[in-house]
Amino acid sequence: MISNLPSLEQDIRDSVTQALKEDVGDGDITAELIAENTQAKARVITREACVLCGKAWVEEVFRQLDSEVNIIWNGEDGDLFQEDDVLFELEGTARSLLTGERAALNFVQLLSAVATKAKYYSELVAGTNIKILDTRKTIPGLRTAQKYAVTCGGCFNHRIGLFDAFLIKENHISACGGIEKAVTTAKALYPEKPVEIEVESLEEFEIAAAAKADIIMLDNFTLTDLKTAVALNKEKYDAYSKLEASGGVNNKTLRPIAETGVDFVSVGALTKDCKAIDLSMRILW
């Protein structure tokens, strides 16, 4: 399943092309030690529990290297695998399997790590109505890939980039002459784009709510102030704006934040603090 992220399919092709260019260059000289038509099979095993993500990237690696390689998957993106499970198997020439190994595993290790972390965070807020959002803190060149992985783990995408939604922060507010002016100008400039504004106090929150920002980011609010903002938003401003908590979010603070009643919480760690899943490819001659 491919997400509806803009240009994801093209991004997959482009990122795989770049990965092969930097890894294979003008040829895999070590693979040339093996007779050209030697056939082999391989298994890719996970050394730890994980949520699988990255099928399309693996398939694209071998499509670009050798379209005769056959890939047999034991699950779909978003499926949970346990330690020592076989994620997928490969059949083809030994040269092709070995040449594509590192590029393919790099993609699936990283994206499965993001999906696994997203699942962990999503389970921490089970039973609440909050949506956990990613951020733009992604590896350069792999934004759509990582944002796709976030959705495989059960979390949600914030804006993709600077082009599809406003996120007005302190410097923008200062340059525009205040919160109300910034929101009004944004709505006039691109009426079809969501307008989100970051505030740092309840006083600023009320200004943003009165200006009818679509989303108000409550930056580093205490739990008490988050609850107050939620109550004010409902009672005084008819809940026109959605509320997003940000700052100081980790596995210990996430659940209490979710229970304040905010609509969203953004977590940069979903994409920037991921340790690659430990995978191993075994050749079966």
C-alpha positions in Angstrom: 0.0 0.0 0.0 1.4 3.4 -1.0 0.3 6.4 1.0 -1.3 9.4 -0.6 1.7 11.6 0.3 2.4 13.8 -2.7 5.0 12.4 -5.1 5.8 9.3 -2.9 6.1 6.9 -5.8 8.5 9.3 -7.7 10.4 9.9 -4.5 10.9 6.1 -4.1 12.4 5.8 -7.5 14.6 8.8 -7.0 15.9 7.8 -3.6 16.6 4.3 -4.7 18.5 5.6 -7.8 20.6 7.8 -5.5 21.2 5.0 -3.0 22.4 2.7 -5.8 24.5 5.4 -7.3 26.4 6.0 -4.1 26.7 2.4 -3.2 27.3 0.5 -6.4 28.8 3.3 -8.5 30.2 1.9 -11.7 30.0 -1.7 -10.5 30.2 -4.1 -7.5 33.7 -5.5 -7.9 33.3 -7.9 -5.0 30.3 -9.6 -6.6 32.4 -10.2 -9.7 34.2 -12.9 -7.6 31.0 -15.0 -8.1 30.3 -16.7 -11.5 27.8 -14.5 -13.4 24.9 -16.9 -13.6 25.1 -18.5 -10.2 21.7 -18.7 -8.7 20.9 -18.3 -5.0 18.2 -17.7 -2.5 18.3 -15.4 0.5 16.3 -14.7 3.7 16.0 -11.4 5.5 15.5 -11.9 9.2 14.8 -9.4 11.9 16.8 -9.7 15.1 14.2 -7.7 17.1 10.5 -7.2 17.2 9.5 -4.5 14.6 6.7 -3.1 12.5 7.6 -3.8 8.8 7.9 -0.8 6.5 9.7 -0.3 3.2 8.4 -3.0 0.8 8.2 -0.6 -2.1 11.7 0.6 -1.6 13.1 -3.0 -1.5 11.2 -3.9 -4.7 12.5 -0.7 -6.4 16.1 -1.6 -5.5 15.9 -4.9 -7.3 13.7 -3.6 -10.1 16.5 -1.1 -10.9 19.3 -3.7 -10.4 17.8 -6.8 -11.8 14.1 -7.2 -12.6 14.5 -11.0 -12.6 14.9 -11.1 -8.9 11.9 -12.6 -7.2 10.8 -11.3 -3.8 8.5 -13.2 -1.5 7.1 -11.2 1.4 5.8 -12.7 4.6 3.7 -9.6 5.5 2.6 -6.1 4.6 3.8 -2.7 5.6 2.4 -2.1 9.1 2.5 -5.8 10.2 4.2 -6.7 13.4 7.1 -9.2 13.3 8.8 -10.9 16.2 12.5 -11.5 16.8 14.0 -14.0 14.3 11.0 -13.8 12.0 11.7 -13.9 8.2 10.5 -10.6 6.7 11.1 -11.6 3.1 12.9 -14.0 0.8 14.8 -13.4 -2.4 15.5 -15.5 -5.5 17.8 -14.6 -8.3 21.5 -14.4 -9.3 23.9 -14.3 -6.4 25.5 -11.2 -7.8 22.2 -9.3 -7.9 21.2 -10.4 -4.4 24.5 -9.4 -2.9 24.8 -6.1 -4.8 21.3 -5.0 -3.7 21.6 -6.2 -0.1 22.9 -3.1 1.6 20.7 -0.6 -0.3 17.6 -2.7 0.3 18.3 -3.3 4.0 19.2 0.4 4.6 15.7 1.4 3.5 13.8 -1.3 5.4 15.8 -0.9 8.6 15.3 2.8 8.8 11.6 2.9 7.8 10.7 -0.1 10.0 12.4 1.7 12.9 10.2 4.8 12.3 7.1 2.6 12.0 8.0 0.7 15.1 8.5 3.9 17.2 5.2 5.3 15.8 3.4 2.2 16.9 5.0 2.4 20.4 3.8 6.0 20.8 0.4 5.3 19.4 -0.2 2.6 21.9 0.7 4.9 24.7 -2.4 7.0 24.0 -4.8 4.1 23.3 -8.3 5.0 24.4 -7.9 8.7 24.0 -9.0 10.9 21.1 -5.6 12.5 20.4 -3.7 12.2 17.2 0.1 12.0 17.3 1.7 14.0 14.6 5.2 13.9 13.1 7.3 16.9 12.2 9.7 18.2 9.5 12.6 16.8 11.5 13.4 14.1 8.9 16.5 12.8 7.2 17.1 15.1 4.1 15.8 13.4 1.0 13.7 10.9 2.8 10.8 13.1 4.1 8.0 11.4 2.3 9.5 8.0 3.1 9.6 8.7 6.8 6.2 10.3 6.9 4.8 7.2 5.1 6.5 5.0 7.8 4.8 7.1 10.5 1.4 6.2 9.2 2.3 2.5 9.0 2.9 2.7 12.8 -0.5 4.3 13.5 0.4 7.9 13.8 -0.3 10.8 11.5 1.4 13.4 9.3 1.7 17.0 10.1 2.3 19.3 7.1 4.7 17.8 4.5 6.7 20.9 4.0 6.7 24.7 4.0 4.3 24.7 1.0 1.1 23.0 2.2 0.2 24.7 5.4 1.1 27.7 7.5 3.0 27.3 10.7 3.5 30.7 12.2 6.1 30.9 14.9 7.6 33.6 17.1 9.8 35.2 14.4 7.0 35.3 11.9 4.7 36.8 14.5 7.2 39.5 15.3 7.8 40.3 11.6 4.1 40.5 10.9 3.3 42.8 13.8 1.5 40.4 16.1 -0.6 37.2 16.2 -3.9 38.7 14.9 -2.1 40.3 11.9 -0.2 37.2 11.1 -3.3 35.0 11.1 -5.3 37.5 9.1 -2.6 38.0 6.5 -2.1 34.2 6.1 -5.8 33.6 5.5 -5.9 36.4 2.9 -2.8 35.2 1.2 -3.8 31.6 0.8 -7.4 31.1 1.9 -7.4 27.4 1.1 -4.3 26.6 3.2 -4.6 25.6 6.9 -3.3 28.3 9.3 -1.5 27.1 12.4 0.1 29.5 14.9 2.4 28.7 17.8 1.7 30.4 21.2 3.6 30.4 24.4 1.1 31.6 27.0 -2.7 31.5 27.7 -2.8 35.2 26.8 -1.4 34.5 23.3 -3.7 31.5 23.0 -6.7 33.8 23.5 -5.5 36.2 20.8 -5.0 33.3 18.4 -8.4 31.8 19.2 -10.1 35.1 18.7 -8.3 35.5 15.3 -9.8 32.1 14.4 -6.5 30.3 13.6 -7.3 26.8 12.3 -4.8 25.2 14.6 -3.1 26.6 17.7 0.1 25.0 18.8 0.5 25.3 22.6 4.3 25.3 23.0 5.7 24.0 26.3 2.4 24.6 28.2 2.0 23.0 31.6 -0.6 20.3 32.0 -2.7 22.8 33.9 -2.5 25.4 31.2 -3.3 22.8 28.5 -6.5 21.9 30.4 -7.3 25.6 30.7 -6.8 26.2 27.0 -9.0 23.3 26.1 -11.8 24.6 28.4 -11.5 28.1 27.1 -11.5 26.9 23.5 -14.8 25.1 24.1 -16.6 27.6 26.3 -15.5 30.9 24.9 -14.5 30.2 21.3 -16.9 27.4 20.3 -13.9 25.1 19.7 -13.3 26.7 16.3 -9.5 26.0 16.5 -7.9 22.6 16.9 -5.3 22.5 19.7 -1.9 20.9 19.3 0.5 20.4 22.2 4.2 20.6 21.5 7.5 20.6 23.5 8.6 18.3 26.3 6.9 15.3 24.8 8.3 11.9 25.6 7.1 8.4 26.6 6.4 9.6 30.2 4.6 12.8 29.4 2.6 11.8 26.4 -0.3 10.1 28.1 -0.9 13.0 30.6 -0.8 15.4 27.7 -3.3 13.3 25.7 -5.7 13.3 28.7 -5.9 17.1 28.8 -8.2 16.9 25.8 -6.0 18.6 23.1 -6.6 17.4 19.6 -3.0 16.8 18.5 0.5 16.3 19.9 3.6 16.7 17.7 6.5 14.4 18.3 9.8 15.1 16.5 11.3 11.8 17.9 9.1 9.8 15.6 11.5 10.6 12.7 14.7 12.0 14.2 15.6 9.7 17.1 15.2 6.3 15.4 17.7 3.4 15.8 17.7 1.2 12.8 16.1 -2.2 13.2 18.7 -5.0 13.3 18.2 -7.1 10.2 20.3 -9.8 8.7 20.3 -11.3 5.1 21.4 -14.9 4.8 22.3 -16.4 1.4 21.0 -20.0 0.8 23.1 -21.7 -1.8 
